[in-house]
Amino acid sequence: MVRITSALFPMDSTLCIIKPDAMRVGYKSAICHMIHIFGFNVIAEGRFKFTRVRAEQFYQAHAKMPYFETLIRFMISRSVHVMVLVRDNCCRAFRALLGPKDSNRARREAPQTIRAIYGIDGRMNAIHGSDNPTLAEKEIKFFFPTVILEPYPSSTEAIEYFKLNLQPILLKGLTAMAKLKPASDTINAVRWLATWLHDNNPRLPLICVCHEAKEAFSKKQEKPIMEFPFF
């Protein structure tokens, strides 16, 4: 698979659910590793246990299908792992990584996809992914109502931001560390650099406490604690 980064394919997000069948046999770590390898970043995740009501709400679009009851029973049978993923052209790229919905078909047509490797059949196919960005936003809010879904910068924009805002201060820190040579081992050198960057952050907020406020706070602290009877 080729990762596409351009103005035509901006960063967006999608919802991923590792289903009960994959959770039961312990495929979660392997699936997450595969997702990471293909460039998807996780901005929110959690383990959830569907109730029947919540499962019926999530799969409402399938309510009139003959397999609906079987689907609901399957999804409430065990906890699921849910993630919000971000990447360039995320929904389309993730659907390609998932493969066909039927795992047997996936093994014939796309044997390197997640469903081909970890799925069983059309229902127990290991993983769910949003069909499109509009549906993804709705599904993400279903599980993570407080997640802020804003346009994410493209790789080019992120590189430009790093060069403009982060690279100058990082170079100053590295130069200072090279002159002082504060530590010979890597861990202590990294700690020194982290402290230097924190102390020399040009955007670090300045806190100023006026003397009047400080004195008033001190007097308040000196007042005796009043005791009240417990009724």
Secondary structure as UniProt FT lines:
FT   TURN            7..8
FT   STRAND          11..18
FT   HELIX           20..24
FT   TURN            25..26
FT   HELIX           28..37
FT   TURN            38..39
FT   STRAND          41..48
FT   HELIX           52..58
FT   HELIX           60..62
FT   TURN            63..64
FT   TURN            66..67
FT   HELIX           68..75
FT   STRAND          80..88
FT   HELIX           90..98
FT   HELIX           103..109
FT   TURN            111..112
FT   HELIX           114..118
FT   STRAND          127..129
FT   HELIX           133..143
FT   TURN            145..146
FT   HELIX           155..161
FT   HELIX           162..166
FT   HELIX           167..180
FT   HELIX           186..199
FT   TURN            202..203
FT   HELIX           211..222
//
